[in-house]
């Protein structure tokens, strides 16, 4: 069930404002009588925790393309790759006498936007697409397209150690960090020959996309160990992300770019293989989520339910409701949590889609936990404005990162356990 971004944040704000409209005079500490706040009640509510897997996640035209693989001891193997179109830097390029052209190199450059994991070597593949993709189409984490032939990366150059933290040197220029994947110069010659053949392939971007539908960029890491690997994030809309043919003609160095920009369709594909890993046990038996439960970009959301909301006194105003979720993470470990959690719910249990709540979960590295303000959620459930379907937690960048989080359940053997403390007064 894909999470639809069309559900507006404003709708949620209005929902909670409407739900509290009859109690405006006592809606919080700052606008109620101080003595009434002092006479309020504080309770710790019981929690039910588990993990769900999404059936499908929309991944077209994301903020970041994702690429690479890692194997996590709790989640198993995550492999991510992407498809993208290219556009012409100039229409009808004139390469002149192609017999005088010597192609020096052909490079796919991808501007880094970050990474998740370690910086060990990965083996890359680049394949020419044999099916078209479109900006107005919807693509999911499981979507795939047919490709032609074998990898376009020359033999012996497929294994690269990514260096997202270093500057990149191109000739005499030093630029922001890029992954630069060498491509087959014979394929560059094929493109140049087509441009000079008299065909209409380079006369418009539409014709070019019919001739060259784009590339699938992936990895094939066959020997990764548990705890090894990374997913890399790339900004495909950065001008530095492009494929460039470098050639010499008549002793003069030249180049020609194939561009990736916002007019190009692209999407991410993600495979998660978690059979025989701890997360699979929780997905199979939700009660195991009371010991530990999980969230992971693209696929898995943590769920926290608060059944005791229904046992609260009938007429209350909630002043505070703070959910604390300790996690399992050692400082310096390569698979770290992000700074924030997205927090959502279902307005009704029959809803297929999630609605974002107005607060984010914020991570404290010193305390190794997330904290979430659930005051509006608890009040709305108690008022009957929304059903008590629980809150759904996921990495903030759900469709363009590779973050994963291990939460302690209340039955954990670890010292710190999840808790929800609320403060309310009756009227």
WOKAHU-V366018 format. One record per run of one state. SS is the DSSP state (H for helix, E for strand, C for the rest). FROM is the first residue (numbers start at 1). LEN is the number of residues. If there is no record, write none. Layout:
ss=<SS | SS>
from=<FROM | FROM>
len=<LEN | LEN>
This chain:
ss=<C | H | C | H | C | H | C | H | C | E | C | E | C | E | C | E | C | E | C | E | C | E | C | H | E | C | E | C | E | C | E | C | E | C | E | C | E | C | E | C | H | C | H | C | E | C | E | C | E | C | E | C | E | C | H | C | H | C | E | C | E | C | H | C | E | C | E | C | E | C | E | C | E | C | H | C | E | C | E | C | E | C>
from=<1 | 9 | 20 | 21 | 27 | 29 | 32 | 34 | 39 | 41 | 46 | 48 | 54 | 58 | 59 | 60 | 61 | 65 | 73 | 76 | 85 | 87 | 89 | 98 | 101 | 118 | 122 | 130 | 140 | 141 | 147 | 149 | 159 | 161 | 168 | 171 | 173 | 176 | 178 | 184 | 185 | 196 | 205 | 212 | 215 | 220 | 229 | 235 | 242 | 250 | 252 | 260 | 266 | 274 | 278 | 285 | 286 | 291 | 292 | 297 | 300 | 306 | 307 | 312 | 316 | 328 | 340 | 346 | 355 | 357 | 361 | 365 | 369 | 374 | 375 | 384 | 391 | 396 | 404 | 409 | 419 | 427>
len=<8 | 11 | 1 | 6 | 2 | 3 | 2 | 5 | 2 | 5 | 2 | 6 | 4 | 1 | 1 | 1 | 4 | 8 | 3 | 9 | 2 | 2 | 9 | 3 | 17 | 4 | 8 | 10 | 1 | 6 | 2 | 10 | 2 | 7 | 3 | 2 | 3 | 2 | 6 | 1 | 11 | 9 | 7 | 3 | 5 | 9 | 6 | 7 | 8 | 2 | 8 | 6 | 8 | 4 | 7 | 1 | 5 | 1 | 5 | 3 | 6 | 1 | 5 | 4 | 12 | 12 | 6 | 9 | 2 | 4 | 4 | 4 | 5 | 1 | 9 | 7 | 5 | 8 | 5 | 10 | 8 | 1>
